[in-house]
Every structure is written in C-alpha cells, then in structure tokens.
Amino acid sequence: MAETENVSTVISAEEDAKFGFTRPEMYKSNLAGTVDQYDRHVFVCFKGPDAWLPRVEDSETDLLPKLFSSAVKARKNDITVKTKVTICEEREGTVFESGDVLIFPDMIKYKSLKESDVDGFVDDVLVSGRPWACGVQEKLTGSYVFVCAHGSRDKRCGVCGPLLIENLKEGIESRGLGDQVFVSACSHVGGHKYAGNLIVYSPDSEGKIMGHWYGYVTPDDVPEILDQHIGQGAVIECIWRGQMGAPTEEGEKLAEQKLPNGQDVTERKKHEESNSEVTNENVGGCCQGANGFSCCRDGSLGVGEEKKLEENIKVHGKKGLGKLSSWIASLEQSDVLATVAVIGAVATVAVAYSMYKRSG
C-alpha cells in the first residue's frame, strides 16, 4: 500500500519481533474496555520523545510538565471534570508549538503557557471552567491523532510509535488532508502492551467530538484510520480500546453496540450540562449513562400505551386483565415493571368505582 512505503524509520526483523508489530503478544488481549474513564483531555506541548524522561512530570530540569502535573494533582479535589493530562511533541510553525495547551473535547487551544502561568491557568480553566485570564482562547478545527512514542517509558511504544507517525503523515499528505488532520507524538497514555497505541479526536457521524483509543495498531491499519474513522466517523472495532466518557467496565458493551457505519445502537441524550458541571464521580452505571450516553431503554410507558391499558380494563374488567398477560409478555423486560404498576393503579381505581356504584 502506498501509505506504508518509502518511510525513513526502519526496524529490523529481530527488533520488530521483540518490540514491534510482529511480537507474540499482539492480538492476545481483548482491547475493548482497556481505557480508564475520563471526560476531558489536556495536552501540553513540550519538547519531544527523545527528551522525555520515563516520567516526564518528574524532571528537575523540564519544569513546565512538572509544574503542570503538580498543579493538577494539588487541585484534584477542586477539578470537577475527570481530567487526563498528557505531554505531546512540540513542533514550531504547527498547531503544536512549545507551551501550547490543547483541550479536548472542547477543541480549545491556548498558546505559549509559561512556567509562571501554570497555577493561574489551572485555577481559571480546569478548576473554575472559565477562559484563562492571561491568554487568548483559540478554536481548534479538524481531526487530531496522538500516537504514543514514549520510548524511554516502554521500548514497544518507542519502536511502534515513530513508524506509525510517519505512515500517518504520508497518508495524510497523499490524501490532501494536511490542513484537516494533525498528528503528534505523545507521552505515556497507558497500556504499553497494546502498542501501537493512538488516540483520535475527530467529529463522529453526528459531528460530535469524541476521543477514541486504538491499540495493536500497525502500518496496515493507517488507511482505515484515515478513511474509515476520520473520513466516515466509523469506529474500527477490531483494534478499538475505548472512548472518552465511557467507564472501563462498559467498554465491551459499547464495542458490541457499534455498527459497521459507526453509528451507535445506544440512544444519545443531549449533553445539556456544561463541562464545569460534571463531577469526578460521573461514572454512571449502564442505566445512568456517562457523559450523555445511556445503554438502557426508558422504562416508562408512552401515553398511548397507558390509555390502551385503561380501555382494556374498562371494557373487559378483571377477565380483561387475564387477556393482557400475553400482551405484557411481548413487552421488553425493561417495560414490564412499569406496565404492572400502571395496571395495578388502574385496577384499584376500577374496584373503588365499582364499590361506590354499589353503595349508591
């Protein structure tokens, strides 16, 4: 395939088998549900993989990542939105310049954060949910792909990441998407054994920005990521790890609910609350949902169904209730309890009315 030819990063067969795309552990783990729940992702642009220590935030010389990480941890209890912080590679003259801060799914960028600005930024933007007082908020457009290439943290990401980045850039260029799709190396995102690891922030089929994680990604998957996920908003199920806003324990359920065209079987509720109103405890169960998603049907009956029940009881009396059993059996389990409650209430009214008539 054209997307995977003529790249400058070359790895030996021995290195590929040990750390790359042919290592024995590939495809041995179930990927769905291997992402921790979070609702906001902050990327701080700073240097590059060659300069990153195994734990970037522990550096005594690279203070911006250290100060930013420390400030977020110090205000953890005050930050009401479950927030993930990652370092991404800086590249002058691009979206990813030194000190820039990118925030997803808000699609916001702040330029040139300095070490002395960190506390104020965290307080304004992450704690209080308002624009940064000392910076200008810019709107991001397009799609963003972050590839873990943190080789000092794990050799597998160090081997797989750079090759994937080169293939992605070549595929983007060949499709004329240079002003629409942006790629950057990033630091540890979790799950080194799933390398190549990458995250795509791109509009889904409804235009909503969602973060989707992929694992066991190889150069052969690059065309699908560009054409299917970014081009069509359709999830690639076989390498899908999970998504922003989805609790880990629901990952497998969400994976099963993906259709080939990328649409969700689950109903989508409008996200009426702002990010500042979402709490760290917003890890809902199936029926509660998370970040505007619910995988359960509404348990209540429609008005038309209630009227049908009332008419049956009025016309057939208690015998009619028996005839309703087959109709109730046809309902989905989630509707049965609500149906029984309505029947009980209507029957009680019918009996009371009958006694009233007799007494009269």
Long-range contacts (C-beta under 8 A, 24 or more apart in sequence): 1-220, 1-223, 2-170, 2-174, 3-167, 3-170, 3-171, 3-174, 3-219, 3-222, 3-223, 3-226, 4-167, 4-219, 4-220, 4-222, 6-170, 7-163, 7-166, 7-167, 7-170, 8-166, 9-162, 9-163, 9-166, 11-159, 11-163, 15-159, 16-159, 19-155, 19-156, 19-158, 19-159, 19-160, 20-156, 20-159, 20-160, 20-163, 21-160, 21-196, 21-218, 21-219, 23-156, 25-193, 26-216, 27-216, 29-193, 29-194, 30-252, 31-194, 31-215, 31-216, 31-239, 31-240, 31-241, 32-240, 32-241, 32-242, 32-251, 32-252, 32-254, 32-255, 33-241, 33-242, 33-248, 33-249, 33-250, 33-251, 33-252, 33-255, 34-191, 34-194, 34-213, 34-215, 34-241, 34-242, 34-248, 34-251, 35-190, 35-191, 35-213, 35-241, 35-242, 35-243, 35-246, 35-248, 35-251, 36-84, 36-190, 36-248, 37-82, 37-245, 37-246, 37-247, 37-248, 37-283, 37-290, 38-82, 38-83, 38-84, 38-244, 38-245, 39-81, 39-82, 39-83, 39-244, 39-245, 39-275, 39-278, 39-282, 39-291, 40-81, 40-82, 40-83, 40-84, 40-103, 40-104, 40-105, 40-106, 40-126, 40-275, 41-83, 41-84, 41-85, 41-86, 41-103, 41-104, 41-105, 41-199, 41-201, 41-211, 41-244, 42-83, 42-84, 42-85, 42-86, 42-101, 42-102, 42-103, 42-126, 43-85, 43-86, 43-87, 43-88, 43-101, 43-102, 43-103, 43-104, 43-146, 43-184, 43-186, 44-68, 44-85, 44-86, 44-87, 44-88, 44-99, 44-100, 44-101, 44-113, 45-87, 45-88, 45-89, 45-90, 45-96, 45-97, 45-98, 45-99, 45-100, 45-101, 45-102, 45-184, 46-87, 46-88, 46-90, 46-98, 46-99, 47-89, 47-90, 47-98, 48-89, 48-90, 48-185, 49-89, 49-149, 49-150, 49-151, 49-152, 49-158, 49-161, 49-162, 49-185, 49-187, 52-87, 52-150, 52-152, 52-153, 52-187, 53-152, 54-150, 54-152, 54-153, 55-153, 56-87, 56-187, 63-115, 64-99, 64-113, 64-114, 64-115, 64-118, 67-115, 67-118, 67-119, 68-113, 68-118, 68-122, 71-118, 71-119, 71-122, 72-122, 72-126, 75-122, 75-123, 75-126, 75-127, 78-127, 79-126, 79-127, 79-280, 80-129, 80-276, 80-277, 80-278, 80-279, 80-280, 81-126, 81-129, 81-275, 81-276, 81-278, 81-279, 81-280, 82-278, 82-280, 82-282, 82-283, 83-126, 86-146, 86-186, 86-187, 86-188, 86-189, 87-186, 87-187, 88-146, 88-184, 88-185, 88-186, 88-187, 89-149, 89-184, 89-185, 89-186, 91-184, 94-182, 95-140, 95-144, 95-182, 95-184, 96-182, 96-184, 102-140, 102-144, 104-144, 104-201, 104-209, 104-211, 104-244, 105-201, 105-208, 105-209, 105-210, 105-211, 105-244, 106-275, 107-139, 107-140, 107-141, 107-209, 108-137, 108-138, 108-139, 108-140, 109-137, 109-138, 109-139, 109-140, 110-135, 110-136, 110-137, 110-138, 111-135, 111-136, 111-138, 128-276, 129-274, 129-275, 129-276, 142-179, 142-180, 142-181, 142-182, 143-180, 143-181, 143-182, 143-200, 143-201, 143-202, 143-203, 143-230, 144-181, 144-182, 144-183, 144-184, 144-200, 144-201, 144-202, 145-181, 145-182, 145-183, 145-184, 145-198, 145-199, 145-200, 145-201, 145-225, 145-230, 146-183, 146-184, 146-185, 146-186, 146-189, 146-198, 146-199, 146-201, 147-183, 147-184, 147-185, 147-186, 147-196, 147-197, 147-198, 148-185, 148-186, 148-187, 148-188, 148-189, 148-192, 148-195, 148-196, 148-197, 148-198, 149-185, 149-186, 150-185, 150-186, 150-187, 150-188, 153-187, 153-188, 153-192, 154-188, 154-192, 154-195, 156-192, 156-193, 156-195, 157-188, 157-192, 157-195, 157-196, 157-197, 159-195, 160-195, 160-196, 160-197, 160-217, 160-218, 161-185, 161-195, 161-196, 161-197, 163-196, 163-219, 164-196, 164-198, 164-217, 164-218, 164-219, 164-222, 167-219, 167-222, 168-222, 168-225, 168-226, 171-222, 171-223, 171-226, 172-226, 175-226, 177-226, 177-230, 181-226, 181-230, 189-213, 191-215, 191-241, 194-241, 197-241, 198-225, 200-225, 200-229, 200-230, 202-229, 202-230, 202-233, 203-233, 204-233, 204-262, 205-232, 205-233, 205-234, 205-261, 205-262, 205-263, 206-233, 206-268, 210-243, 210-244, 210-245, 211-243, 211-244, 212-240, 212-242, 212-243, 212-244, 213-240, 213-241, 213-242, 213-243, 214-239, 214-240, 214-241, 215-239, 215-241, 228-262, 229-262, 232-261, 232-262, 233-262, 234-260, 234-261, 234-262, 235-262, 244-291, 245-290, 245-291, 245-292, 245-293, 246-290, 246-291, 246-293, 247-283, 247-284, 247-290, 250-286, 250-290, 250-295, 253-286, 253-295, 254-293, 254-295, 257-295, 264-293, 266-293, 266-294, 266-295, 267-294, 267-297, 268-292, 268-293, 269-293, 269-294, 296-334, 297-332, 297-334, 297-335, 299-334, 299-335, 299-337, 299-338, 300-338, 301-335, 301-338, 301-339, 301-342, 305-339, 306-342, 309-339, 309-342, 309-343, 309-346, 310-346, 313-343, 313-346, 313-347, 313-350, 314-350, 317-350, 318-347, 321-347
